[in-house]
Amino acid sequence: MRNPILFLIALLLPLVAAHSQAIPRTHGPGDQNWDTRFAPAASGGLGLQGFVEAIAELPNGDLIVTGRFENAGGDPNADFIARWDGTAWHALGTGLDHRGLALAVAPNGDVFVCGYFASAGGVANTQGVARWDGTAWHALGTGVDMTGPVLTNILNTMVILPNGDLIIGGNFSNVSGNPMANSLARWNGTTWSSFAAPLNSAYIRDMAVAPNGDVLACGTINFGTGLPLQPFFARWDGTLWQNILLNTNDFVYTVEFAPNGDLLVGGNFLSVGGSTGIRYVARWDGSTWHSLGPDLNYAVSSLAGCPNGDILVGGFFFDAGGNPHADNIILWNGISWQNLGTGLLRLAGTYVNTIHVTSTGDYAVGGAFNTVGDGSVPMQNFAIYRNNRVGLPEASAPPTALRAYPNPAHNTLQVPLPAQFSGALTLLDATGRTIRTQNVTAGTAAATVDLHDVPAGLYVLRAGAAGQRVVVE
C-alpha cells in the first residue's frame, strides 16, 4: 500500500545524507539475521539497481516487488517489477516501462500494480494500472489518463475490498474516460466508477481497509461536501467520509491496521489529537490516540503489523529511542523499541519505503539503502531480515562455541573440533533443514566442510552442543 514521498525525500536529503556519511556506525549484534544475498548487483549480488516502492506476497509465498529498478537478477525483462521465489528474480512478461508504486494481490493470485507507467508488457490501455494473471498482462478498461505534467497524474496506492473490488488512489483526473473517477476510483472487475462521494480534489498517498470494510485514506484531501474534515486523513464508512479526530499538524504518509484491529498511522506530524507527545507514528485503539514509545526524530513512511502484535516502523529516522543501532527501521514490541541489527543506511539519503511481514514470519524491506548500519552487510534497496529462524542458536552462544573459518566462507569451511568430540558435524539452513552432515571420529582435530553447491546465505554449523553461525557467499 505504500506510495513514494518525492517531495519529502528532497526535503530530508541534506539531513539524512549528512547523517549517513558517518557510516560505518557502531558495531552491534543482530546483523547476521539480514540475508546476505542482496548485495549490489555490480558485485554479483541480487540487490536491485533502483529504489523499491512496494512489496506484496503471492499465495505460494513468492514476493512481488515493484519500484524504479531495472534488470532484476540480470534479467533484461525484469524492469520495474519482478518476482522473488526465494532463490532468484523472475520477470513478469516484459515488465513495466516505468516505475510501479503500489501492489495488491487478489485471492486467486492475480497481481495488480499501479504507478507512473505508460505500458505493462506492451499491452494497450495498461497505462497507470494493470493486472498480471501469472502468464500475461491485462488492461483494466482503457486505463488512467496519464496526460499532463510529470507526476501530475500518478497512482500511489491500491487496496482490495472484501467483495473483491479494487480501489486505486493518487492524483489523476479520470479513469477510462470517467471524470467522476478522480483521485479515488473503483474497479469491479468489469467497469470503473467513482469511489465514495466524488472528490473536488485530492492527492491520495495511502489507503488501508479496516476489519469492518471501511476504507482509510490519507493525503491532501478536499471532499467538497461541507464536512469539517481535516485535510490529511479521513475514513469512508460506506455512506459518508468521517473524521476520526486525528487532527495532525502535518502530513500522514502511511496507514495500516495492526492484527488486533488498532489503527496505525505514520508521517511527518508533530502532534495528534492536540497532543504534542505523539510524533511521527501513532496508534488509535478506537477511542484514544497513543504514542509508540519514546518519540522518533524524523518522519515515518512505512508500517507493518506482526502476528504477535509487534509493529515494524520504517522511514527516515536515526538513533530511534536513543538506540544508535536503530536507523530507518525499528520494531516496537509493546514495551520498548528493538533494533533490527544495526539498521539500514545509504551514503546519500536513506529511507525505508515499504515493509512486508512474510507468511514465514520474516521481514521483507524495500527502499533506498546499500548497507546495514555498521557496514558489515552490503545490500541494495531490497532486504530480508530472517526473523523466523528455527533451530538457530541464540545470540549468547554456548561456551563451547565452534570457531570455524573463513567466515564468511566460499567453497570450503575449516572446522577445528572440540576436544574428544565424536559424532555428526551438521550444517543447517535458516529453517533448521540439514544441508550437510558428516561423521567425525574421536581424536579428529579438524574437519573440512564442502560448500561448493551450498547456496549463499546464513547457516548454523553444529558439533554436539557447540554451534556457530556461518555466512556462505
Secondary structure, 3 states (H helix, E strand, C coil): CCCCCHHHHHHHHHHHHHHHCCCCCCCCCCHHHECHHHCCHHHCCCCCCCCEEEEEECCCCCEEEEECCCCHHHCCCCCCEEEECCCCEECCCCCECCCEEEEEECCCCCEEEEECCCCECCECCCCCEEEECCCCEECCCCCECCCCCCCCCEEEEEEECCCCCEEEEEECCCECCECCCCCEEEECCCCEEECCCCCCEEEEEEEEECCCCCEEEEEEEECCCCCCCCCCEEEECCCCEECCCCCCCCCEEEEEECCCCCEEEEECCCCECCECCCCCEEEECCCCEEECCCCCCCCEEEEEECCCCCEEEEECCCCHHHCCCCCCEEEECCCCEECCCCCEECCCCCEEEEEEECCCCCEEEEEECCEECCCCCECCCEEEECCCCCCCCCCCCCCCCCCCECCCECCEEEEECCCCCCEEEEEECCCCCEEEEEEECCCCCEEEEECCCCCCEEEEEEECCEEEEEEEC
